Amino acid sequence: MIAYVTVGADDIARAKQFYSAFLPALDYGLEEGPEGLSYALPMKPGQSVALPDFYVKPTFNGRPASAGNGSMVAFEARNQKQVRDLHSAALAAGGTDEGQPGFRDSYGPRFYVGYLRDPQGNKIALFSSNPDEPGRDG
């Protein structure tokens, strides 16, 4: 099980604007501190922890943050409309488009996804596989 994901950012305020445009809609709460941004899901009664957390931090070595080639973080939305809405909100908050929301031939018939880059260049996917919605072929 993945416990947390961390991406680097040189401009925390700009990263906060980007990630706060869509993570709260996916139930992530934000805690800010001198070490950066910590987004976490709420714990439900009887639940010991809600994973994964998502952190946006300056680099530990003081060098500029960089996006990993081939790395991506994916966040699951509730439905296709939410993917479209959050993709649009993230673009308006400083992200860049890496692929408009829609179905992709190389994935399953219900995998609806939009791709973005955050202001630092980290690749982000917003997706839904909601079985109650039409799939690629329907």
N, C-alpha and C positions, 0 to 999 in steps of 0.2 A: 504494500500500500504506500502510495506517495504521501509524505507528511507535509511537505511544503515545496514551493518553487520560488526561486529568487532571480530577479533580473536586475542588472545594473542600470543606473541612470546618473548622468552628470547634472541634470537640472531636475531636482525633485519637485519643484513647483509645477513645472511643465508636465512631468509624469503624473502628478496628482490630478491635474486637469484632465488628462487623457483617461486614466484608469477610473476616476470617479464619474466619468460619463457613462460607464456601463456596469461596473462591478456592483454598485448598490442595487441595481435592478435584478441582479443575480443573487441577492441576499448577503453579499459580503459587506461587513462593517469595516470601518477604517480607524486605525489608531496611528497617530503620528508621533514621532519622537526624533531625537537628534540623530538617530541612526537611519532614518528614512520612514517609509510607509509600510504598514502591516495591515493587510486585508485578511479578514477571517470570517468564516461562516458561523452563524449562531449555533450554540449547542442546544439541542432539544432536551426536554426532561428525561433523565435516565441515561443520557448519552454522555460518555466520558470525554469525547473530543469530536469535533467536526472537521474533517480534513478534505482537501489540503488547504493550508494557508498560502497566501501569495504575498511575497515581499518585493518591494522596490527600494533598492539601497544604493548608496554610493559604493564604489569599489573599495575593498579593504587595503589594496596596495597603493591607492592614490593615483593610479594611472587612469586614463579615460576609459569609461565603460564602452563595451562593444557588443554587438549582437553576434550570437553564435551562428555560423553557417550550418544550416540544416536543423537548427533547434527551433521549436515552436511551442507555445503554450496554448491549449485549447480550453475554452470555457463553454459549458453546456447551457443553452438557453431553453426556455420552456416550449417554444414553438417557432415556426418559420417567421411569423410576423415580428417576434421579439428579436430574432437574428437580424432582420432588416433594420428594425428600429435602433438597435444597439450599435450595429455597424455604422449607421448614419450618424448617430450621436458621437461615436468615437472619432469619426472623420472630422466632424465639426469641432471636436476638442483637441485637434492637432495631430491626429493619426493620418497615415497615408494608405491608400487602397492597394491591396495585394490580390484582390479577386472579389468581385461583387458577389453578394449572397445568391446562392442557387445550388442546384444539384450538379454533381461532377460525375462524368461517365466512369471514372476509375474507382468510385466508391459505391457502397450499397444504395439501393433504390430509395431509401428513406433518409439518407445523410444529406442534410441541407446545411450549407456552410458558407461563411464569408470570411475573407482574410484581410488583415491589417498589419501595419507596422506602427509601433508606438513611436514617440518622438526620438527615442534613442536608436531605433532600427530593429528592436526585437519583434519577431513575427508572432502574431496573435490570431487565433481562429475562434470564431463564434459559431456554434453549430447546434442543430436540433435533429433528433431522430425520432420525433414524436410519432408513435404508431397510429394516432388518431387523425393525422393529417394526410393529404394525398402525397404519394411518392412521386419519384421521377417519371414513372410510366403511367401515372394515373391522374 
